[in-house]
Structures are given as C-alpha cells and as structure tokens.
C-alpha cells in the first residue's frame, strides 16, 4: 500500500478498488494498480492476465 493511499484511508478519502478475475487461475482480487503497471498481478499465481469484473 502506498503512503498516499494510507493517508487517504486515514482521512476518509478511500477510493473503491476495482475487482478483477485472473484468466490463469480464476482468483478474484482487488487492485488499485493499473493493469499495465509493473505492480499489477494476481496474488495467487502472479499472472497479469486478468479481466475487470463489473459490479
């Protein structure tokens, strides 16, 4: 978690994180990183191939 995100949560400006489904293993996870970011990936298998789940 970034320092800026921690500060936003502390003062009540937390932004909702989108939910993704991994194309490799099917795990659903939330991420605040962009899908083309180095930091984006499935927490189970580390694949960056995921689709956005519309809520």
N, C-alpha and C positions, 0 to 999 in steps of 0.2 A: 504494500500500500504506500502510495506517495505521501509526502509531507502535506502537500496541498489538499489531497483527498482527506487526510486525517483532520486537518483544520476545518474543512467544510463539514465533516460529520460532527465535530465538536460544537460548531456554532449553528448547526441545524440546516445546513445547505446541501445535505447529502443528495446526490443525483441518483436516480434509479439506474441500475446497471442492466444492460440487455442480456437476455438468456440465449445461449447457443446450444446446439446439439452436434456432437462430434460425429463426422462422417465415418471415422475409422472404428470407434468402439461404442457409439451410441450414448455416451455420457452427456447429460445435460449440465451446463455450468454457466455461471455469470462471469462477465469480464468487462472491465471498463476500458480495456485497451482496444485500439482499432484492429481489425482483422489483418491488416498488412503490417502491423507492428511486430518487432522482434519479440516482444513480451507476450504476444497473444498465443495461446495454445491450450489444449485440453489438459486438465490437471491429472488425468489418469494415464494417457498414452503420449502426451506432448505433441500430438498432431495439430497442425494449424488449419486443417481442412474441416471447417465447421459451418453450419448454416444457422442463421438467425431464426429464433422461434418467436413468432408473432403472438403477443399476449392480448 
